[in-house]
C-alpha cells in the first residue's frame, strides 16, 4: 500500500514528526490504530445496544 498525501498534508505531517521526534510513518500508524480502535468500539456498542434492546423490548413496551 502506498499513502499519497497532498503537499500541505505532507508538510504538516513532517513538521509534527519533527516536533515529536518520531517518524512520519510512526505517526500515521498511531493515527490508524486510534481510528480502528475507535470504530471497533463504536461497532461493539451499537451491537450490544441492539441486542439489549431486543432482549428488553417486551418490558419496555409494557412500561409505556
Secondary structure, DSSP 8 states (H G I E B T S, - for coil): ------HHHHHHHHHHHHHHT--HHHHHHHHHHHHHHHHHHHHHHHHHHHHHHHHHHHHHHHH-
